Amino acid sequence: MKIQLKYLIFVALLVFCSCEDEKKPKKHDDHPPIKEAHYDHGEHNEDYDHQAVLGSEQDAEEFSKLDAAEAKDRLESLAKEKIDLNKDHIIDENELANHILKSFVKLDDAEAQVRFGETDADSDDILTWKEYMQETYGMSEEELQEQAKTDKDKKNMLNDILIEKSRFFLADRNKDQTLDRKEFNAFYHPFNYEYMHENEINNTFKFHDKNSDGFITFNEYSDENADKETADYDKEHFKQYDKDSNGKLDKKEVEKWVIPDHGQLAIDEAKHLISETDADKDGKLTIDEIRDQHSLWVGSQHISLHDPEEL
């Protein structure tokens, strides 16, 4: 992996090799809500559009097995009930972008639920910090504290886990010292939940701002032991976040780094769908225009002989 893991959910896994790779969460500054690329070597990937519209990998798979007639009818229902919020039978860019943003959150939550199932050892739909530590790191916090007394790597790992622990208990909204499935969504993907944002930003400063001056310089941002390829990558991205080009990141700039702008991704996808669907080029979509482009929006099986619109 080219990208360095910098302060994020399981950065400690880099030094604790017994944890499987699939237990690592996505990095805040490199988290695509849809895992597949929209374009692959210039080729358009409609699976990306299907997940953006449906908000579910499982639903996208289900639509791929429907005949065209049923896929169009289900898409029409979705458009009328979930996207056309003002019920004027027209879908505009704002309505579509808002729907897609909700889809992104649904996809993240589904990913979090898979992880919840992996860590909820007793399958009681409640996760304690002790249970999470054991299932993720193979030891208790107390055991790690003991090892950290004589092992520098374990000490660094403990510091990282204490940051993660603060996230765990902030996500515990009812303060019962455990996370239910809904609370775990906020723990696993905190950037989707506004009440988690301030903690993420503050912890980023704790981890990177070595001299506690309220800024993060490039040397603090990048791993000094990184290879050239990674260092070049870090330099490029640091420049993107450093909007005023003063060589350091302030709080607003760090927020752009830590909290992904999925809103812009949603707008970009909405523009794409409208561009490909808007037959009369009026900047808005009718239900009929959406039905005509159902393969782009949700997919289906090949042409159905039961669908007169396809004949």
KEGUSE-963998 format. One line per 2 residues: for each residue x, y negated, z of N, C-alpha, C. Coordinates in nm, 2 decimals, decimal comma. Atoms other than C-alpha are relative to their C-alpha. Layout:
X:Y:Z:X:Y:Z:X:Y:Z | ...;
end
This chain:
0,08:0,12:0,00:0,00:0,00:0,00:0,09:-0,12:0,00 | -0,08:0,12:0,02:0,14:-0,33:-0,11:-0,02:-0,10:0,12;
0,04:0,11:-0,09:-0,04:-0,55:0,15:0,04:0,04:0,14 | -0,03:-0,02:-0,14:0,10:-0,58:0,50:-0,12:-0,01:0,08;
0,11:0,01:-0,09:-0,15:-0,51:0,77:0,04:-0,10:0,11 | -0,04:0,10:-0,10:-0,14:-0,83:0,98:-0,11:-0,02:0,10;
0,10:0,01:-0,10:-0,33:-0,84:1,30:-0,13:0,05:-0,05 | 0,13:-0,03:0,04:-0,63:-0,66:1,21:-0,04:0,12:0,08;
0,07:-0,09:-0,10:-0,85:-0,39:1,35:0,10:0,11:0,05 | -0,08:-0,11:-0,06:-0,60:-0,10:1,36:0,14:-0,02:-0,05;
-0,14:0,02:0,04:-0,26:-0,25:1,28:0,09:0,09:0,08 | -0,08:-0,09:-0,08:-0,13:-0,03:1,55:0,02:0,14:-0,06;
-0,01:-0,13:0,06:-0,19:0,27:1,34:0,13:0,02:-0,08 | -0,13:-0,01:0,07:0,13:0,19:1,15:0,11:0,06:0,08;
-0,10:-0,05:-0,09:0,33:0,29:1,45:-0,05:0,13:0,07 | 0,06:-0,12:-0,06:0,10:0,57:1,56:-0,04:0,10:-0,10;
0,02:-0,07:0,12:0,13:0,82:1,29:-0,10:0,12:0,01 | 0,10:-0,11:-0,01:-0,10:1,09:1,43:-0,14:-0,04:-0,04;
0,13:0,04:0,04:-0,40:0,88:1,34:-0,02:0,01:-0,15 | 0,01:-0,02:0,14:-0,54:0,97:1,00:-0,02:-0,13:-0,07;
0,01:0,12:0,08:-0,53:0,71:0,72:-0,15:-0,05:-0,01 | 0,14:0,05:0,02:-0,91:0,71:0,68:-0,06:-0,07:0,12;
0,05:0,07:-0,11:-0,95:0,58:1,03:0,03:-0,15:0,00 | -0,03:0,14:0,01:-0,80:0,25:0,93:-0,11:-0,08:-0,06;
0,10:0,09:0,06:-1,05:-0,03:0,88:0,05:-0,09:-0,11 | -0,05:0,08:0,11:-1,03:-0,27:0,59:0,05:-0,13:0,06;
-0,06:0,12:-0,04:-0,82:-0,58:0,63:-0,09:-0,12:-0,02 | 0,09:0,11:0,02:-1,00:-0,91:0,68:0,04:-0,08:-0,12;
-0,04:0,09:0,11:-0,80:-1,09:0,41:0,00:0,08:-0,13 | 0,00:-0,08:0,12:-0,84:-0,80:0,16:-0,11:0,10:0,01;
0,11:-0,09:-0,03:-1,19:-0,66:0,21:-0,10:-0,02:-0,11 | 0,11:0,01:0,10:-1,40:-0,61:-0,11:-0,12:0,08:0,05;
0,11:-0,07:-0,05:-1,75:-0,52:-0,01:-0,04:0,12:-0,09 | 0,02:-0,12:0,09:-1,77:-0,29:-0,31:0,13:0,05:-0,04;
-0,14:-0,06:0,01:-1,48:-0,05:-0,34:0,04:0,01:-0,14 | -0,04:-0,01:0,14:-1,49:-0,01:-0,71:0,02:-0,14:-0,07;
-0,03:0,12:0,07:-1,35:-0,28:-0,94:-0,11:-0,03:-0,10 | 0,10:0,05:0,09:-1,60:-0,49:-1,14:0,05:0,02:-0,15;
-0,06:-0,02:0,13:-1,36:-0,47:-1,44:0,12:0,08:0,02 | -0,11:-0,09:0,00:-1,11:-0,19:-1,49:0,07:0,00:-0,13;
-0,08:0,02:0,12:-0,84:-0,28:-1,74:-0,09:-0,06:-0,12 | 0,08:0,07:0,10:-1,09:-0,51:-1,92:-0,13:0,07:-0,02;
0,13:-0,07:0,03:-1,37:-0,25:-1,92:-0,10:-0,03:0,12 | 0,10:0,03:-0,10:-1,69:-0,35:-1,74:-0,05:0,13:0,07;
0,04:-0,11:-0,08:-1,79:-0,12:-1,46:-0,14:-0,03:0,06 | 0,13:0,03:-0,04:-2,17:-0,12:-1,42:-0,03:0,06:0,14;
0,03:-0,05:-0,14:-2,15:0,08:-1,09:0,02:-0,11:0,10 | -0,02:0,11:-0,09:-2,03:-0,24:-0,93:-0,13:-0,08:0,00;
0,13:0,07:0,01:-2,35:-0,42:-1,05:-0,11:0,08:0,07 | 0,10:-0,08:-0,07:-2,57:-0,13:-0,93:0,01:-0,01:0,15;
-0,01:0,01:-0,14:-2,43:-0,14:-0,58:-0,03:-0,14:0,05 | 0,03:0,14:-0,04:-2,45:-0,52:-0,57:-0,15:-0,03:0,01;
0,14:0,02:0,01:-2,82:-0,51:-0,66:-0,07:0,09:0,11 | 0,06:-0,09:-0,08:-2,91:-0,21:-0,45:0,05:0,00:0,15;
-0,06:0,00:-0,13:-2,68:-0,25:-0,15:0,02:0,14:0,06 | -0,02:-0,13:-0,05:-2,63:0,12:-0,12:0,06:0,09:-0,11;
-0,06:-0,10:0,09:-2,40:0,38:-0,28:-0,10:0,12:-0,03 | 0,10:-0,12:0,02:-2,67:0,65:-0,22:-0,11:-0,04:-0,09;
0,10:0,05:0,09:-2,94:0,44:-0,38:0,04:-0,01:-0,15 | -0,06:0,01:0,13:-2,72:0,38:-0,68:0,01:0,14:-0,06;
-0,01:-0,14:0,05:-2,66:0,75:-0,71:-0,14:0,05:-0,04 | 0,14:-0,05:0,03:-3,04:0,82:-0,69:-0,05:-0,06:-0,13;
0,05:0,07:0,12:-3,12:0,56:-0,96:0,06:0,07:-0,13 | -0,06:-0,06:0,11:-2,87:0,73:-1,19:-0,06:0,13:-0,05;
0,07:-0,12:0,03:-3,09:1,04:-1,18:-0,14:-0,02:-0,04 | 0,14:0,03:0,04:-3,42:0,86:-1,26:-0,01:-0,01:-0,15;
0,01:0,03:0,14:-3,56:0,84:-1,60:-0,03:-0,15:-0,01 | 0,00:0,14:0,02:-3,58:0,49:-1,75:-0,13:-0,06:0,05;
0,13:0,06:-0,04:-3,95:0,43:-1,69:0,00:-0,02:0,15 | 0,00:0,01:-0,15:-3,92:0,50:-1,31:0,10:-0,10:0,05;
-0,10:0,09:-0,04:-3,60:0,31:-1,28:-0,05:-0,14:-0,02 | 0,05:0,14:0,03:-3,76:0,00:-1,44:-0,11:-0,03:0,10;
0,11:0,03:-0,10:-4,07:0,03:-1,21:0,06:-0,03:0,13 | -0,06:0,02:-0,13:-3,86:0,06:-0,90:0,08:-0,13:0,00;
-0,07:0,13:0,00:-3,64:-0,23:-1,01:-0,09:-0,12:0,00 | 0,10:0,10:-0,01:-3,95:-0,44:-1,07:-0,05:-0,02:0,14;
0,04:0,01:-0,14:-4,07:-0,37:-0,72:0,10:-0,07:0,09 | -0,11:0,06:-0,07:-3,73:-0,46:-0,58:0,01:-0,15:-0,03;
-0,01:0,15:0,04:-3,72:-0,79:-0,77:-0,11:-0,08:0,06 | 0,11:0,08:-0,05:-4,07:-0,89:-0,66:0,00:-0,01:0,15;
0,02:-0,01:-0,15:-4,05:-0,78:-0,30:0,12:-0,05:0,07 | -0,13:0,03:-0,07:-3,68:-0,84:-0,21:0,07:-0,12:-0,05;
-0,08:0,11:0,06:-3,54:-1,10:-0,45:-0,08:-0,13:-0,02 | 0,08:0,11:0,03:-3,82:-1,33:-0,55:-0,07:-0,05:0,12;
0,05:0,04:-0,13:-3,86:-1,49:-0,21:-0,12:-0,10:-0,01 | 0,11:0,09:0,00:-4,09:-1,77:-0,32:-0,12:0,04:-0,08;
0,11:-0,07:0,07:-4,31:-1,53:-0,52:-0,05:-0,08:-0,12 | 0,04:0,08:0,12:-4,31:-1,75:-0,84:0,02:0,09:-0,12;
-0,02:-0,10:0,11:-4,23:-1,44:-1,06:0,12:-0,04:-0,08 | -0,12:0,04:0,06:-3,90:-1,61:-1,15:0,11:0,02:0,10;
-0,12:-0,01:-0,08:-3,56:-1,52:-1,02:0,11:-0,10:-0,04 | -0,11:0,09:0,03:-3,31:-1,80:-0,99:0,13:0,04:0,06;
-0,13:-0,04:-0,04:-2,94:-1,80:-0,91:0,01:0,01:0,15 | -0,01:-0,01:-0,15:-2,98:-1,88:-0,54:-0,07:0,12:0,06;
0,07:-0,12:-0,05:-3,24:-1,61:-0,48:0,08:0,13:-0,03 | -0,08:-0,12:0,03:-3,02:-1,35:-0,66:0,13:0,00:0,08;
-0,13:0,00:-0,08:-2,70:-1,46:-0,48:-0,03:0,03:0,14 | 0,03:-0,04:-0,14:-2,87:-1,44:-0,14:-0,03:0,15:0,01;
0,03:-0,15:0,00:-3,00:-1,09:-0,22:0,13:0,08:-0,01 | -0,13:-0,07:0,01:-2,65:-0,98:-0,33:0,08:-0,01:0,12;
-0,08:0,01:-0,12:-2,49:-1,12:-0,02:-0,05:0,10:0,11 | 0,06:-0,10:-0,10:-2,73:-0,91:0,19:0,04:0,14:-0,04;
-0,04:-0,13:0,04:-2,64:-0,61:-0,02:0,15:0,03:0,04 | -0,14:-0,01:-0,05:-2,27:-0,67:0,06:0,01:0,04:0,15;
0,00:-0,04:-0,14:-2,35:-0,66:0,43:-0,05:0,14:0,02 | 0,06:-0,13:-0,01:-2,56:-0,35:0,39:0,11:0,11:-0,04;
-0,11:-0,09:0,04:-2,26:-0,18:0,21:0,10:0,01:0,12 | -0,09:0,00:-0,12:-2,03:-0,28:0,50:-0,05:0,08:0,12;
0,06:-0,07:-0,12:-2,27:-0,16:0,76:-0,01:0,15:-0,02 | 0,01:-0,15:0,02:-2,31:0,18:0,59:0,14:0,06:0,02;
-0,13:-0,04:-0,02:-1,93:0,21:0,59:0,03:0,01:0,15 | -0,02:0,00:-0,14:-1,93:0,12:0,96:-0,07:0,12:0,07;
0,08:-0,11:-0,05:-2,19:0,39:1,03:0,07:0,13:-0,02 | -0,08:-0,13:0,02:-1,97:0,66:0,88:0,11:0,00:0,11;
-0,11:0,00:-0,11:-1,69:0,55:1,12:-0,06:0,02:0,14 | 0,07:-0,03:-0,13:-1,93:0,54:1,41:-0,02:0,14:0,03;
0,02:-0,15:-0,01:-2,02:0,90:1,35:0,13:0,07:0,03 | -0,13:-0,07:-0,02:-1,65:0,99:1,34:0,05:-0,02:0,15;
-0,05:0,03:-0,13:-1,58:0,83:1,68:-0,09:0,03:0,12 | 0,10:-0,03:-0,11:-1,90:0,91:1,87:0,01:0,15:0,02;
-0,04:-0,14:-0,01:-1,76:1,24:1,99:-0,12:0,09:0,06 | 0,11:-0,08:-0,06:-2,07:1,35:2,20:-0,13:-0,02:-0,08;
0,12:0,02:0,08:-2,32:1,23:1,93:-0,12:-0,05:0,07 | 0,12:0,06:-0,07:-2,53:1,03:2,17:-0,04:-0,14:-0,05;
0,03:0,13:0,06:-2,54:0,72:1,95:0,04:-0,12:0,09 | -0,06:0,10:-0,09:-2,35:0,53:2,22:0,15:0,02:0,01;
-0,15:-0,01:0,00:-1,98:0,45:2,21:0,06:-0,08:0,11 | -0,07:0,07:-0,11:-1,77:0,37:2,51:0,14:-0,03:-0,05;
-0,14:0,04:0,03:-1,42:0,21:2,49:0,09:0,12:0,02 | -0,08:-0,11:-0,03:-1,27:0,52:2,64:-0,02:0,11:-0,11;
0,03:-0,09:0,11:-1,44:0,74:2,38:0,07:-0,04:-0,13 | -0,05:0,06:0,12:-1,33:0,51:2,10:0,16:0,02:0,00;
-0,15:-0,01:-0,01:-0,96:0,51:2,22:0,04:0,14:-0,02 | -0,04:-0,14:0,01:-0,95:0,89:2,25:-0,02:0,05:-0,15;
0,03:-0,05:0,13:-1,11:0,95:1,91:0,09:-0,07:-0,11 | -0,08:0,08:0,10:-0,90:0,68:1,73:0,14:0,02:0,01;
-0,15:0,00:-0,03:-0,56:0,70:1,90:0,05:0,12:0,06 | -0,04:-0,13:-0,06:-0,57:1,04:2,06:0,05:-0,02:0,14;
-0,04:0,02:-0,14:-0,50:0,89:2,41:-0,09:-0,10:0,06 | 0,08:0,10:-0,08:-0,66:0,68:2,68:0,09:-0,13:0,00;
-0,08:0,12:-0,02:-0,56:0,32:2,74:0,10:0,01:0,11 | -0,09:-0,02:-0,12:-0,41:0,42:3,07:0,13:0,08:-0,05;
-0,12:-0,08:0,05:-0,18:0,68:2,89:0,09:-0,09:-0,09 | -0,08:0,09:0,08:-0,07:0,42:2,64:0,07:-0,11:0,08;
-0,06:0,09:-0,09:0,00:0,17:2,91:0,13:0,06:0,07 | -0,11:-0,07:-0,06:0,23:0,43:3,08:0,11:0,01:-0,10;
-0,10:-0,02:0,10:0,41:0,50:2,75:0,07:-0,14:-0,04 | -0,05:0,14:0,04:0,45:0,12:2,68:0,10:-0,05:0,10;
-0,10:0,04:-0,09:0,66:0,09:2,99:0,15:0,03:-0,05 | -0,14:-0,04:0,04:0,96:0,26:2,82:0,01:0,00:-0,16;
0,00:-0,01:0,14:0,86:0,24:2,45:-0,04:-0,13:-0,06 | 0,03:0,13:0,06:0,88:-0,09:2,26:-0,11:0,01:-0,10;
0,11:-0,01:0,10:0,66:0,03:1,97:-0,13:0,02:0,07 | 0,12:-0,02:-0,07:0,40:0,15:2,21:-0,05:-0,13:0,08;
0,04:0,12:-0,06:0,41:-0,18:2,39:-0,06:-0,10:-0,10 | 0,06:0,08:0,10:0,35:-0,36:2,07:-0,14:0,05:-0,04;
0,13:-0,07:0,03:0,07:-0,11:1,99:-0,10:-0,04:0,11 | 0,10:0,03:-0,11:-0,09:-0,18:2,33:-0,04:-0,15:-0,01;
0,03:0,14:0,02:-0,08:-0,56:2,26:-0,11:-0,01:-0,11 | 0,09:0,00:0,11:-0,26:-0,50:1,94:-0,14:0,06:0,04;
0,13:-0,06:-0,05:-0,52:-0,27:2,10:-0,08:-0,08:0,09 | 0,07:0,09:-0,09:-0,60:-0,52:2,37:-0,07:-0,11:-0,08;
0,07:0,09:0,09:-0,69:-0,76:2,09:-0,13:0,07:-0,06 | 0,11:-0,08:0,05:-0,91:-0,49:1,94:-0,11:0,02:0,11;
0,09:-0,02:-0,12:-1,06:-0,43:2,29:-0,09:-0,13:0,02 | 0,08:0,13:-0,02:-1,17:-0,80:2,31:-0,11:0,00:-0,11;
0,10:0,00:0,10:-1,35:-0,75:1,98:-0,11:0,10:0,04 | 0,10:-0,11:-0,04:-1,52:-0,43:2,11:-0,10:-0,06:0,10;
0,09:0,04:-0,11:-1,66:-0,60:2,42:-0,08:-0,13:-0,04 | 0,08:0,11:0,06:-1,76:-0,92:2,23:-0,12:0,05:-0,08;
0,10:-0,06:0,08:-1,96:-0,70:2,00:-0,11:0,06:0,09 | 0,10:-0,06:-0,09:-2,14:-0,55:2,30:-0,09:-0,11:0,05;
0,09:0,11:-0,02:-2,43:-0,80:2,29:-0,08:0,02:0,13 | 0,08:-0,01:-0,11:-2,63:-0,65:2,57:0,08:0,03:0,13;
-0,09:0,00:-0,11:-2,33:-0,62:2,80:-0,02:0,13:0,09 | 0,01:-0,13:-0,07:-2,38:-0,25:2,89:0,13:0,08:0,00;
-0,13:-0,07:0,01:-2,01:-0,17:2,83:0,01:0,11:-0,10 | -0,01:-0,10:0,11:-2,09:0,04:2,53:-0,05:-0,07:-0,13;
0,05:0,05:0,13:-2,16:-0,01:2,16:-0,11:0,09:-0,06 | 0,09:-0,08:0,08:-2,47:0,11:1,99:0,03:-0,01:-0,15;
-0,04:0,00:0,15:-2,48:0,16:1,61:0,00:-0,14:-0,06 | 0,01:0,14:0,05:-2,59:-0,20:1,54:0,12:-0,08:0,05;
-0,11:0,08:-0,06:-2,33:-0,35:1,77:0,13:0,05:-0,07 | -0,12:-0,05:0,06:-2,06:-0,13:1,61:0,02:-0,06:-0,14;
-0,02:0,07:0,13:-2,13:-0,29:1,27:0,08:-0,13:0,02 | -0,06:0,12:-0,03:-2,02:-0,62:1,42:0,15:0,02:0,04;
-0,14:-0,04:-0,04:-1,71:-0,46:1,58:0,09:0,04:-0,12 | -0,08:-0,05:0,11:-1,60:-0,29:1,26:0,02:-0,10:-0,11;
0,00:0,10:0,10:-1,68:-0,57:1,02:-0,04:-0,14:0,06 | 0,04:0,13:-0,08:-1,67:-0,89:1,24:-0,02:-0,12:-0,09;
0,02:0,11:0,09:-1,65:-1,12:0,94:-0,14:-0,02:-0,05 | 0,14:0,01:0,04:-2,01:-1,05:0,86:-0,10:-0,05:0,11;
0,08:0,04:-0,12:-2,13:-1,17:1,20:0,06:-0,13:0,06 | -0,06:0,14:-0,04:-2,09:-1,54:1,28:0,04:0,00:0,14;
-0,04:0,00:-0,14:-2,08:-1,48:1,65:0,13:0,06:0,03 | -0,13:-0,07:-0,01:-1,76:-1,28:1,60:0,11:-0,09:-0,05;
-0,10:0,07:0,08:-1,58:-1,54:1,39:0,11:-0,07:0,09 | -0,09:0,08:-0,08:-1,43:-1,76:1,66:0,10:0,09:0,07;
-0,09:-0,09:-0,07:-1,28:-1,46:1,84:0,10:0,05:-0,10 | -0,10:-0,04:0,11:-1,12:-1,34:1,51:0,10:-0,10:-0,03;
-0,09:0,11:0,02:-0,97:-1,67:1,45:0,10:-0,02:0,11 | -0,08:0,02:-0,11:-0,84:-1,71:1,80:0,10:0,11:0,02;
-0,09:-0,11:-0,01:-0,69:-1,36:1,80:0,11:0,00:-0,10 | -0,10:0,01:0,11:-0,52:-1,43:1,47:0,11:-0,10:0,05;
-0,10:0,09:-0,06:-0,34:-1,73:1,64:0,08:0,07:0,11 | -0,07:-0,07:-0,11:-0,25:-1,51:1,94:0,10:0,09:-0,06;
-0,09:-0,10:0,06:-0,09:-1,26:1,71:0,11:-0,06:-0,08 | -0,10:0,06:0,09:0,09:-1,49:1,47:0,06:-0,13:0,04;
-0,05:0,13:-0,04:0,14:-1,83:1,63:0,10:0,02:0,11 | -0,10:-0,04:-0,10:0,46:-1,73:1,81:0,04:-0,12:0,09;
-0,04:0,11:-0,08:0,55:-2,08:1,93:-0,12:-0,08:0,06 | 0,12:0,06:-0,06:0,19:-2,17:2,03:-0,02:-0,14:-0,03;
0,01:0,14:0,03:0,19:-2,50:1,84:-0,14:-0,02:-0,08 | 0,13:0,02:0,06:-0,16:-2,44:1,69:0,00:0,01:-0,15;
-0,01:-0,02:0,14:-0,03:-2,36:1,34:0,07:0,13:-0,03 | -0,07:-0,12:0,04:0,09:-2,05:1,15:0,09:-0,03:-0,12;
-0,09:0,02:0,11:0,40:-2,09:0,94:0,01:0,12:-0,08 | -0,01:-0,12:0,08:0,49:-1,86:0,66:0,08:0,11:0,07;
-0,08:-0,10:-0,08:0,76:-1,69:0,88:-0,09:0,07:0,10 | 0,09:-0,06:-0,10:0,49:-1,63:1,14:-0,11:0,09:-0,07;
0,11:-0,07:0,08:0,24:-1,51:0,87:0,05:0,13:-0,05 | -0,05:-0,11:0,07:0,47:-1,27:0,70:0,09:0,09:0,09;
-0,08:-0,09:-0,08:0,65:-0,96:0,84:0,15:-0,02:-0,05 | -0,14:0,03:0,04:1,02:-1,04:0,85:0,07:0,13:-0,05;
-0,05:-0,12:0,05:1,09:-0,67:0,77:-0,06:0,05:-0,13 | 0,07:-0,04:0,13:0,88:-0,66:0,46:0,10:0,01:-0,11;
-0,09:-0,01:0,11:1,03:-0,55:0,14:-0,03:-0,11:-0,10 | 0,01:0,11:0,08:1,06:-0,79:-0,15:-0,14:-0,01:-0,07;
0,13:0,00:0,06:0,74:-0,69:-0,32:-0,11:-0,05:0,09 | 0,10:0,05:-0,10:0,54:-0,74:-0,01:0,02:-0,14:0,04;
-0,03:0,14:-0,04:0,71:-1,06:0,08:-0,04:-0,10:-0,11 | 0,04:0,08:0,11:0,64:-1,20:-0,27:-0,15:-0,01:0,00;
0,15:0,00:-0,01:0,27:-1,10:-0,23:-0,04:-0,09:0,11 | 0,03:0,09:-0,11:0,26:-1,27:0,11:0,02:-0,14:-0,03;
-0,02:0,14:0,04:0,41:-1,58:-0,03:-0,10:-0,06:-0,09 | 0,10:0,04:0,10:0,16:-1,60:-0,31:-0,13:-0,03:0,08;
0,12:0,02:-0,07:-0,13:-1,56:-0,07:0,00:-0,11:0,10 | -0,01:0,10:-0,09:0,00:-1,79:0,19:-0,02:-0,14:-0,07;
0,02:0,13:0,07:0,01:-2,07:-0,07:-0,15:-0,02:-0,03 | 0,14:0,02:0,02:-0,35:-2,00:-0,15:-0,08:-0,05:0,12;
0,06:0,05:-0,12:-0,45:-2,05:0,21:0,04:-0,14:0,04 | -0,06:0,13:-0,04:-0,22:-2,35:0,26:-0,05:-0,11:-0,09;
0,06:0,10:0,10:-0,46:-2,60:0,09:0,07:-0,13:-0,01 | -0,06:0,13:0,00:-0,27:-2,91:0,19:0,15:0,01:-0,03;
-0,14:-0,02:0,04:0,07:-2,75:0,10:0,10:-0,06:0,10 | -0,09:0,05:-0,09:0,23:-2,85:0,42:0,09:0,11:0,07;
-0,08:-0,11:-0,05:0,39:-2,51:0,49:-0,05:0,06:0,12 | 0,06:-0,07:-0,11:0,16:-2,41:0,77:-0,15:0,00:-0,01;
0,15:-0,02:0,00:-0,20:-2,30:0,83:-0,06:-0,06:0,13 | 0,07:0,04:-0,12:-0,43:-2,49:1,06:-0,12:0,08:0,02;
0,11:-0,09:-0,04:-0,75:-2,35:1,21:-0,10:0,02:-0,12 | 0,09:-0,02:0,11:-0,97:-2,42:0,90:0,06:0,09:-0,11;
-0,07:-0,09:0,10:-0,71:-2,26:0,67:0,01:0,14:0,05 | 0,00:-0,14:-0,05:-0,68:-1,96:0,90:-0,14:0,06:-0,01;
0,14:-0,05:0,01:-1,06:-1,92:0,89:-0,02:0,05:-0,14 | 0,01:-0,05:0,14:-1,04:-1,89:0,51:0,08:0,13:-0,02;
-0,08:-0,12:0,01:-0,78:-1,62:0,55:-0,07:0,11:0,07 | 0,05:-0,11:-0,09:-0,95:-1,42:0,83:-0,14:0,04:-0,04;
0,14:-0,02:0,03:-1,31:-1,46:0,72:-0,02:0,00:-0,15 | 0,01:0,00:0,15:-1,36:-1,34:0,35:-0,12:-0,08:-0,04;
0,11:0,08:0,06:-1,58:-1,56:0,13:-0,08:0,09:-0,09 | 0,09:-0,08:0,08:-1,83:-1,30:0,02:-0,11:-0,08:-0,06;
0,10:0,08:0,06:-2,07:-1,58:-0,05:0,04:-0,04:-0,15 | -0,05:0,03:0,13:-1,86:-1,68:-0,35:-0,01:0,12:-0,09;
0,01:-0,12:0,08:-1,84:-1,32:-0,47:-0,15:0,02:-0,04 | 0,14:-0,02:0,03:-2,22:-1,30:-0,45:-0,05:-0,10:-0,11;
0,04:0,10:0,10:-2,26:-1,62:-0,65:0,06:0,04:-0,14 | -0,07:-0,04:0,12:-2,01:-1,49:-0,91:-0,08:0,12:-0,07;
0,08:-0,12:0,05:-2,21:-1,16:-0,94:-0,14:-0,05:-0,05 | 0,13:0,05:0,05:-2,54:-1,35:-0,97:0,01:-0,07:-0,13;
-0,02:0,06:0,13:-2,40:-1,56:-1,25:0,02:0,10:-0,11 | -0,03:-0,11:0,10:-2,28:-1,25:-1,43:-0,13:0,07:-0,04;
0,13:-0,07:0,03:-2,62:-1,07:-1,40:-0,09:-0,09:-0,08 | 0,09:0,09:0,08:-2,81:-1,38:-1,52:0,05:-0,02:-0,14;
-0,06:0,02:0,14:-2,57:-1,44:-1,81:-0,03:0,12:-0,09 | 0,02:-0,12:0,08:-2,62:-1,08:-1,93:-0,15:0,03:-0,02;
0,14:-0,04:0,00:-3,00:-1,07:-1,87:-0,09:-0,11:-0,05 | 0,08:0,11:0,03:-3,13:-1,42:-1,95:-0,02:-0,01:-0,15;
0,01:-0,01:0,15:-3,26:-1,36:-2,31:-0,03:-0,14:-0,06 | 0,04:0,13:0,05:-3,41:-1,71:-2,35:0,09:-0,11:0,04;
-0,11:0,09:-0,04:-3,11:-1,88:-2,19:-0,06:-0,13:0,07 | 0,06:0,11:-0,07:-3,32:-2,10:-1,96:0,06:-0,01:0,14;
-0,06:0,01:-0,13:-3,10:-2,02:-1,66:-0,07:0,07:0,11 | 0,08:-0,08:-0,10:-3,37:-1,81:-1,48:-0,04:0,13:-0,06;
0,03:-0,13:0,05:-3,49:-1,46:-1,51:-0,15:0,03:0,03 | 0,13:-0,05:-0,02:-3,84:-1,32:-1,56:0,01:0,15:0,03;
0,00:-0,14:-0,03:-3,94:-0,97:-1,45:0,02:0,08:-0,12 | -0,01:-0,07:0,13:-3,96:-0,86:-1,81:0,15:0,00:-0,04;
-0,14:0,01:0,03:-3,60:-0,98:-1,87:0,08:0,10:0,08 | -0,07:-0,10:-0,09:-3,48:-0,78:-1,57:-0,03:0,14:-0,04;
0,04:-0,14:0,04:-3,67:-0,47:-1,68:0,08:0,04:-0,13 | -0,07:-0,02:0,13:-3,51:-0,50:-2,03:0,15:0,04:0,03;
-0,14:-0,02:-0,02:-3,16:-0,49:-1,87:0,01:0,09:0,13 | 0,00:-0,09:-0,12:-3,24:-0,22:-1,60:0,13:0,08:0,00;
-0,12:-0,08:-0,01:-2,93:-0,02:-1,70:0,12:-0,08:0,06 | -0,10:0,08:-0,06:-2,71:-0,31:-1,61:-0,02:-0,02:0,15;
0,03:0,03:-0,14:-2,89:-0,38:-1,28:0,00:0,12:0,09 | 0,01:-0,12:-0,09:-2,96:-0,03:-1,14:0,04:0,13:-0,07;
-0,03:-0,12:0,07:-2,89:0,23:-1,41:-0,12:0,09:0,00 | 0,10:-0,11:0,01:-3,09:0,54:-1,49:0,06:0,11:-0,08;
-0,05:-0,10:0,09:-3,06:0,86:-1,69:-0,01:-0,06:-0,14 | 0,01:0,05:0,14:-3,05:0,83:-2,07:-0,14:-0,03:-0,03;
0,13:0,04:0,04:-3,35:0,71:-2,26:-0,10:0,11:0,02 | 0,10:-0,09:-0,04:-3,67:0,86:-2,14:-0,11:0,00:-0,11;
0,11:0,00:0,10:-3,93:0,98:-2,39:-0,13:-0,03:0,06 | 0,12:0,04:-0,07:-4,19:0,89:-2,13:-0,01:-0,15:0,01;
0,00:0,14:-0,02:-4,10:0,53:-2,14:-0,02:-0,07:-0,14 | 0,03:0,06:0,13:-4,27:0,34:-2,43:0,09:-0,12:-0,03;
-0,09:0,12:0,02:-4,03:0,04:-2,37:0,13:0,04:-0,07 | -0,13:-0,05:0,05:-3,74:0,26:-2,48:-0,02:0,06:-0,14;
0,02:-0,06:0,13:-3,90:0,39:-2,80:0,02:-0,10:-0,11;
end
